[in-house]
Amino acid sequence: MSFTPLKTITSKTLVLPASNIDTDQIMPARFLTMTTKAGLGQRLFNDWRYEKDGTETNHYINSDAAKACKILVGGHNFGCGSSREHAPWALTDYGIRVVISSEIADIFRNNSLKNGLLPVVIEKNAHQWLLDHPGEEITIDLEAQEVRLPKNGGTYKFEIDAFSRHCLMEGVDEMGYLQAQDADIKKYEDARG
């Protein structure tokens, strides 16, 4: 699978300040029967965005301003809960490329990295600044591994493993990376005889 390479992104932030936003809130279980990624963004945070009859709520996530955001700032412990891969699929289909929090659940983080979504854990002071300033335009520089806040908010480093960073910057998942190595693999196998 391939996706748009992510090197540097500047966007206003979509802020969802609640702690412990779990994968069932991100993508309710009743939609896990969907087998394609296209269209999953319509069901992102479905129970916050729609009434039972399907009409839109007045939740901020339904606004045009929110729909233009590429960076989501979630509360502490974002992505906890089950291991559903549909959660990062829905976020990327909606248009989100980066999720920032002071803590991101391990399984969600791993699923995100494999699907073109950059999970960023940032120090608590910077995270609180982001929560207190919704809609601010910030820059994520994956190559430098930095979050740059506006208005002298500072620059903050974040950690990511080298392989995941490479894949995100090249716009490929693990399989795409291996397929790109096909010539070198063949050369190695031929040399072994």
The 8 nearest C-alpha neighbors of each residue, nearest first, counted from 0:
[[1, 172, 175, 171, 2, 174, 173, 114],
 [0, 2, 171, 170, 172, 175, 3, 115],
 [1, 3, 170, 4, 171, 115, 0, 114],
 [2, 4, 170, 5, 1, 115, 169, 171],
 [5, 3, 170, 168, 169, 167, 2, 6],
 [6, 4, 168, 167, 7, 3, 170, 8],
 [5, 7, 141, 168, 142, 140, 4, 8],
 [8, 6, 140, 139, 141, 5, 9, 138],
 [7, 9, 139, 138, 10, 140, 6, 5],
 [8, 10, 138, 137, 139, 136, 7, 11],
 [11, 9, 136, 69, 137, 68, 12, 70],
 [10, 12, 136, 134, 135, 68, 137, 70],
 [13, 11, 134, 70, 71, 68, 135, 14],
 [12, 14, 71, 65, 68, 72, 134, 70],
 [15, 13, 72, 133, 71, 16, 12, 73],
 [14, 16, 73, 17, 72, 74, 13, 71],
 [15, 17, 74, 73, 14, 130, 18, 72],
 [18, 16, 74, 15, 20, 19, 73, 75],
 [19, 17, 74, 75, 20, 76, 16, 77],
 [18, 20, 76, 77, 21, 75, 79, 17],
 [21, 19, 77, 18, 78, 24, 17, 79],
 [20, 22, 79, 78, 80, 24, 23, 19],
 [21, 23, 25, 78, 24, 80, 26, 86],
 [24, 22, 27, 26, 25, 21, 28, 80],
 [25, 23, 22, 21, 26, 44, 27, 20],
 [24, 26, 44, 22, 23, 43, 86, 21],
 [27, 25, 23, 86, 43, 24, 22, 44],
 [28, 26, 23, 29, 24, 30, 25, 45],
 [27, 29, 30, 31, 23, 26, 32, 22],
 [28, 30, 27, 31, 32, 26, 33, 23],
 [31, 29, 28, 32, 33, 27, 26, 42],
 [30, 32, 33, 28, 29, 85, 27, 34],
 [31, 33, 30, 34, 29, 28, 35, 85],
 [34, 32, 31, 35, 30, 36, 39, 85],
 [35, 33, 32, 36, 31, 37, 85, 30],
 [36, 34, 37, 33, 38, 39, 88, 32],
 [35, 37, 39, 88, 38, 34, 92, 89],
 [38, 36, 35, 39, 92, 40, 89, 88],
 [37, 39, 40, 41, 36, 92, 42, 35],
 [40, 38, 89, 41, 42, 36, 37, 92],
 [41, 39, 93, 89, 92, 43, 42, 38],
 [40, 42, 39, 38, 43, 93, 45, 89],
 [41, 43, 45, 40, 39, 44, 26, 89],
 [42, 44, 40, 45, 26, 89, 25, 41],
 [45, 43, 25, 47, 24, 46, 26, 48],
 [44, 46, 42, 48, 43, 47, 49, 26],
 [45, 47, 48, 49, 44, 50, 24, 27],
 [48, 46, 45, 44, 49, 58, 56, 50],
 [47, 49, 45, 56, 46, 55, 58, 44],
 [50, 48, 55, 56, 53, 54, 46, 45],
 [49, 51, 53, 52, 54, 56, 55, 46],
 [50, 52, 53, 49, 54, 46, 55, 45],
 [51, 53, 50, 54, 49, 55, 56, 46],
 [54, 52, 50, 49, 51, 55, 48, 56],
 [55, 53, 50, 49, 52, 56, 51, 48],
 [54, 56, 49, 48, 50, 53, 57, 61],
 [55, 57, 49, 48, 58, 50, 54, 47],
 [56, 58, 59, 55, 61, 48, 62, 60],
 [59, 57, 56, 60, 61, 48, 47, 62],
 [58, 60, 61, 62, 57, 65, 64, 48],
 [59, 61, 65, 58, 62, 66, 48, 13],
 [62, 60, 59, 58, 48, 63, 65, 57],
 [63, 61, 65, 64, 59, 60, 66, 58],
 [62, 64, 66, 65, 67, 61, 60, 59],
 [65, 63, 62, 67, 66, 68, 60, 134],
 [66, 64, 60, 62, 68, 67, 63, 13],
 [65, 67, 63, 64, 68, 62, 60, 61],
 [66, 68, 65, 64, 63, 69, 94, 11],
 [69, 67, 65, 11, 66, 70, 12, 13],
 [68, 70, 95, 96, 10, 94, 67, 97],
 [71, 69, 97, 12, 68, 95, 98, 96],
 [72, 70, 13, 98, 12, 14, 73, 97],
 [73, 71, 14, 99, 98, 100, 13, 15],
 [74, 72, 15, 100, 16, 77, 14, 99],
 [73, 75, 18, 16, 17, 100, 77, 15],
 [74, 76, 18, 101, 102, 77, 100, 19],
 [77, 75, 102, 19, 103, 104, 18, 79],
 [76, 78, 103, 20, 19, 75, 79, 73],
 [79, 77, 21, 22, 104, 107, 20, 103],
 [80, 78, 21, 104, 77, 22, 76, 19],
 [81, 79, 21, 22, 78, 82, 23, 104],
 [82, 80, 83, 22, 79, 23, 21, 106],
 [81, 83, 106, 84, 107, 80, 22, 110],
 [84, 82, 85, 81, 86, 22, 107, 31],
 [83, 85, 86, 110, 87, 82, 88, 107],
 [84, 86, 88, 83, 87, 89, 26, 31],
 [87, 85, 26, 89, 84, 88, 25, 22],
 [88, 86, 90, 111, 89, 85, 84, 91],
 [89, 87, 85, 91, 86, 90, 36, 92],
 [90, 88, 40, 39, 92, 86, 87, 43],
 [91, 89, 87, 93, 95, 92, 88, 40],
 [90, 92, 95, 94, 93, 88, 89, 96],
 [91, 93, 40, 89, 94, 90, 88, 39],
 [92, 94, 40, 90, 91, 95, 89, 41],
 [95, 93, 91, 92, 69, 96, 90, 68],
 [94, 96, 69, 91, 90, 70, 97, 93],
 [95, 97, 116, 69, 91, 70, 117, 94],
 [98, 96, 117, 70, 116, 118, 95, 71],
 [97, 99, 71, 118, 72, 70, 119, 117],
 [100, 98, 119, 72, 120, 118, 73, 71],
 [101, 99, 102, 120, 73, 75, 74, 72],
 [100, 102, 120, 121, 75, 123, 126, 122],
 [103, 101, 76, 100, 75, 120, 77, 104],
 [104, 102, 77, 76, 78, 100, 105, 108],
 [103, 105, 79, 78, 107, 106, 76, 108],
 [106, 104, 108, 107, 109, 103, 79, 78],
 [107, 105, 109, 108, 104, 82, 110, 79],
 [106, 108, 110, 78, 104, 105, 109, 111],
 [109, 107, 105, 111, 106, 110, 118, 104],
 [108, 110, 106, 112, 111, 107, 105, 113],
 [111, 109, 107, 113, 108, 112, 84, 106],
 [112, 110, 116, 108, 114, 87, 109, 113],
 [111, 113, 109, 114, 110, 116, 115, 117],
 [114, 112, 110, 111, 172, 115, 109, 173],
 [115, 113, 111, 112, 116, 110, 172, 87],
 [114, 116, 112, 167, 113, 2, 111, 117],
 [115, 117, 111, 96, 112, 97, 114, 118],
 [116, 118, 97, 112, 96, 98, 119, 111],
 [119, 117, 98, 97, 108, 99, 116, 120],
 [120, 118, 99, 98, 121, 117, 157, 100],
 [121, 119, 101, 100, 102, 99, 157, 103],
 [120, 122, 101, 126, 157, 119, 100, 123],
 [121, 123, 125, 124, 101, 126, 120, 155],
 [122, 124, 126, 125, 101, 127, 121, 100],
 [125, 123, 127, 126, 122, 128, 121, 129],
 [124, 126, 128, 127, 123, 122, 129, 121],
 [127, 125, 123, 129, 128, 124, 101, 121],
 [126, 128, 130, 124, 129, 125, 123, 131],
 [127, 129, 125, 131, 126, 130, 132, 124],
 [128, 130, 132, 126, 127, 131, 125, 133],
 [131, 129, 127, 128, 132, 133, 16, 126],
 [130, 132, 128, 129, 127, 133, 126, 16],
 [133, 131, 129, 130, 135, 128, 134, 14],
 [134, 132, 14, 135, 130, 12, 131, 129],
 [133, 135, 12, 11, 13, 132, 136, 14],
 [136, 134, 11, 133, 12, 132, 137, 149],
 [135, 137, 11, 10, 12, 134, 9, 149],
 [138, 136, 148, 9, 10, 147, 149, 11],
 [139, 137, 9, 147, 8, 146, 140, 10],
 [138, 140, 146, 8, 7, 145, 141, 147],
 [141, 139, 7, 145, 143, 142, 144, 6],
 [142, 140, 144, 6, 143, 7, 139, 145],
 [141, 143, 144, 140, 6, 7, 164, 168],
 [142, 144, 145, 141, 140, 156, 139, 146],
 [145, 143, 141, 142, 157, 140, 156, 158],
 [146, 144, 156, 140, 155, 143, 139, 157],
 [145, 147, 139, 155, 154, 138, 156, 140],
 [148, 146, 154, 138, 137, 153, 145, 139],
 [147, 149, 152, 137, 153, 154, 146, 138],
 [150, 148, 152, 151, 137, 147, 136, 153],
 [151, 149, 152, 148, 153, 135, 147, 137],
 [150, 152, 153, 149, 148, 154, 147, 137],
 [153, 151, 148, 150, 149, 154, 147, 128],
 [152, 154, 151, 148, 147, 155, 149, 150],
 [153, 155, 147, 146, 148, 145, 156, 152],
 [156, 154, 146, 145, 147, 153, 157, 121],
 [155, 157, 145, 144, 146, 154, 158, 121],
 [158, 156, 144, 145, 121, 120, 119, 155],
 [157, 159, 144, 160, 156, 120, 119, 121],
 [160, 158, 164, 161, 157, 163, 144, 119],
 [159, 161, 163, 162, 164, 158, 165, 112],
 [160, 162, 164, 163, 165, 159, 166, 158],
 [163, 161, 165, 164, 160, 166, 159, 167],
 [164, 162, 166, 165, 160, 161, 167, 112],
 [163, 165, 161, 167, 162, 166, 168, 160],
 [164, 166, 162, 168, 163, 167, 161, 169],
 [167, 165, 163, 169, 171, 168, 164, 170],
 [168, 166, 170, 164, 169, 165, 5, 4],
 [167, 169, 5, 4, 165, 6, 166, 170],
 [168, 170, 166, 4, 167, 171, 165, 5],
 [169, 171, 4, 2, 167, 3, 1, 168],
 [172, 170, 1, 166, 175, 169, 176, 0],
 [171, 173, 175, 174, 113, 0, 166, 176],
 [174, 172, 176, 175, 177, 171, 113, 166],
 [175, 173, 177, 176, 172, 178, 0, 171],
 [176, 174, 178, 171, 172, 177, 173, 0],
 [175, 177, 173, 179, 174, 178, 171, 172],
 [178, 176, 174, 180, 179, 175, 173, 181],
 [177, 179, 175, 181, 180, 176, 174, 173],
 [178, 180, 176, 177, 181, 175, 182, 174],
 [179, 181, 177, 178, 183, 182, 184, 176],
 [182, 180, 184, 178, 183, 179, 185, 177],
 [183, 181, 185, 184, 180, 186, 179, 187],
 [184, 182, 186, 180, 185, 181, 187, 188],
 [185, 183, 181, 187, 186, 182, 180, 188],
 [184, 186, 188, 182, 187, 183, 189, 181],
 [187, 185, 183, 189, 184, 188, 182, 190],
 [188, 186, 184, 190, 185, 189, 183, 191],
 [189, 187, 185, 191, 190, 186, 184, 192],
 [188, 190, 186, 192, 191, 187, 185, 184],
 [191, 189, 187, 192, 188, 186, 185, 184],
 [192, 190, 188, 189, 187, 186, 185, 184],
 [191, 190, 189, 188, 187, 186, 185, 184]]
